[in-house]
């Protein structure tokens, strides 16, 4: 080979260094923006067990500062600023505006204003990400799944490093970054669901799907999170049914799943019952671990007409020092009946678009899974009316049913 031939660089390589195209740079920055949004809602719980000596104020500053980083990053990639019309994000903006107005009369004014301002900024970043909703490579879905794997991996690493601390109260905590079992279970369940649907749709290699599911299922079971497990099963069944007539792989998966379910029900019934009971007696199970007492207190709370319609302002989703643990009661308490109506409209919009206006395929199936999961989980978890993983994933579902084809592609 002549020296002249050797001097000619290969495509994508310049002077021995790989050239990163503008498209790749934009893609990476969008992924970083999404990662910052997920870090922002990955609330730092200093009271939860953790092995990394991060002071509480520093951990909270990292989580909350991630939203500012996301806002700056999205402005660098979305230049000049472009957004796509979205009914869902418009409704989320209405919710944030209503939360801001109701917080002006809150008892704890500064905290309520901060939370509503954070929600408003969160929604603005989501607006600026709308140009990437229509990508055929499902960039946002794959990015979300990648970050879920990272969170799950951190929980597994914490279990290997400090098993006694990670299994506090016989439930798996994230101890590298303090994450309560309910959130660990939530991330594992969503990762299992998205992985399963991508595999059933032929968009994910079997080896990758197998590793993801095999790693996430034990994590979900170790958290003893009943809501996440039930929401996962219902969501996957609904998503699978939407693909049932189009994919042979789906029909085979349903047949195998039905056999395993039948065998498991016959042979492991007592084990499943014990896992679901989680060491609680009948009274504790019927009261949903004390949740119903908190809910009764919220409904009995005296309130004016304004407070009935607009709520008491965004709170930390607690009532008399106890967690509300219900999206609908928490929304009613914070932003009243009007906020609940907006919240319901957001969920119904995505569901109707998926069922009646989205063609059969993986986008529709994943959207149905995410909506079903959020609806089932909303009865014992809060988050659809605040900056949270649930709002982020409902937005992901809305992006999947966005039907308007852009005239000029945004890469």
Secondary structure as the mmCIF struct_conf table of DSSP 4:
data_model
#
loop_
_struct_conf.conf_type_id
_struct_conf.id
_struct_conf.beg_label_comp_id
_struct_conf.beg_label_asym_id
_struct_conf.beg_label_seq_id
_struct_conf.end_label_comp_id
_struct_conf.end_label_asym_id
_struct_conf.end_label_seq_id
HELX_RH_AL_P HELX_RH_AL_P1 UNK A 3 UNK A 7
BEND BEND1 UNK A 8 UNK A 8
HELX_LH_PP_P HELX_LH_PP_P1 UNK A 9 UNK A 10
TURN_TY1_P TURN_TY1_P1 UNK A 11 UNK A 12
STRN STRN1 UNK A 13 UNK A 14
TURN_TY1_P TURN_TY1_P2 UNK A 15 UNK A 16
STRN STRN2 UNK A 17 UNK A 18
HELX_LH_PP_P HELX_LH_PP_P2 UNK A 19 UNK A 21
HELX_RH_AL_P HELX_RH_AL_P2 UNK A 22 UNK A 41
BEND BEND2 UNK A 42 UNK A 42
TURN_TY1_P TURN_TY1_P3 UNK A 46 UNK A 47
BEND BEND3 UNK A 48 UNK A 48
BEND BEND4 UNK A 51 UNK A 52
HELX_RH_AL_P HELX_RH_AL_P3 UNK A 56 UNK A 77
BEND BEND5 UNK A 78 UNK A 78
BEND BEND6 UNK A 80 UNK A 80
HELX_RH_AL_P HELX_RH_AL_P4 UNK A 87 UNK A 103
TURN_TY1_P TURN_TY1_P4 UNK A 104 UNK A 105
BEND BEND7 UNK A 107 UNK A 108
HELX_RH_AL_P HELX_RH_AL_P5 UNK A 109 UNK A 129
HELX_RH_3T_P HELX_RH_3T_P1 UNK A 130 UNK A 132
TURN_TY1_P TURN_TY1_P5 UNK A 133 UNK A 134
TURN_TY1_P TURN_TY1_P6 UNK A 136 UNK A 137
HELX_RH_AL_P HELX_RH_AL_P6 UNK A 139 UNK A 161
HELX_RH_AL_P HELX_RH_AL_P7 UNK A 163 UNK A 166
TURN_TY1_P TURN_TY1_P7 UNK A 167 UNK A 167
HELX_RH_3T_P HELX_RH_3T_P2 UNK A 168 UNK A 170
BEND BEND8 UNK A 171 UNK A 171
HELX_LH_PP_P HELX_LH_PP_P3 UNK A 172 UNK A 173
STRN STRN3 UNK A 174 UNK A 174
TURN_TY1_P TURN_TY1_P8 UNK A 175 UNK A 178
STRN STRN4 UNK A 179 UNK A 179
HELX_RH_AL_P HELX_RH_AL_P8 UNK A 181 UNK A 200
TURN_TY1_P TURN_TY1_P9 UNK A 201 UNK A 202
BEND BEND9 UNK A 204 UNK A 204
HELX_RH_AL_P HELX_RH_AL_P9 UNK A 206 UNK A 223
TURN_TY1_P TURN_TY1_P10 UNK A 224 UNK A 224
HELX_RH_AL_P HELX_RH_AL_P10 UNK A 226 UNK A 243
TURN_TY1_P TURN_TY1_P11 UNK A 244 UNK A 246
HELX_RH_AL_P HELX_RH_AL_P11 UNK A 248 UNK A 267
BEND BEND10 UNK A 268 UNK A 268
HELX_RH_AL_P HELX_RH_AL_P12 UNK A 269 UNK A 277
TURN_TY1_P TURN_TY1_P12 UNK A 278 UNK A 279
HELX_RH_AL_P HELX_RH_AL_P13 UNK A 282 UNK A 286
TURN_TY1_P TURN_TY1_P13 UNK A 287 UNK A 290
HELX_RH_AL_P HELX_RH_AL_P14 UNK A 291 UNK A 300
BEND BEND11 UNK A 301 UNK A 301
HELX_RH_AL_P HELX_RH_AL_P15 UNK A 305 UNK A 310
BEND BEND12 UNK A 312 UNK A 312
BEND BEND13 UNK A 316 UNK A 317
STRN STRN5 UNK A 318 UNK A 319
TURN_TY1_P TURN_TY1_P14 UNK A 320 UNK A 321
STRN STRN6 UNK A 322 UNK A 323
HELX_RH_AL_P HELX_RH_AL_P16 UNK A 327 UNK A 356
BEND BEND14 UNK A 357 UNK A 358
BEND BEND15 UNK A 360 UNK A 361
HELX_RH_AL_P HELX_RH_AL_P17 UNK A 362 UNK A 377
TURN_TY1_P TURN_TY1_P15 UNK A 378 UNK A 380
TURN_TY1_P TURN_TY1_P16 UNK A 384 UNK A 385
BEND BEND16 UNK A 386 UNK A 388
HELX_RH_AL_P HELX_RH_AL_P18 UNK A 389 UNK A 400
TURN_TY1_P TURN_TY1_P17 UNK A 401 UNK A 401
HELX_LH_PP_P HELX_LH_PP_P4 UNK A 404 UNK A 406
BEND BEND17 UNK A 407 UNK A 408
#
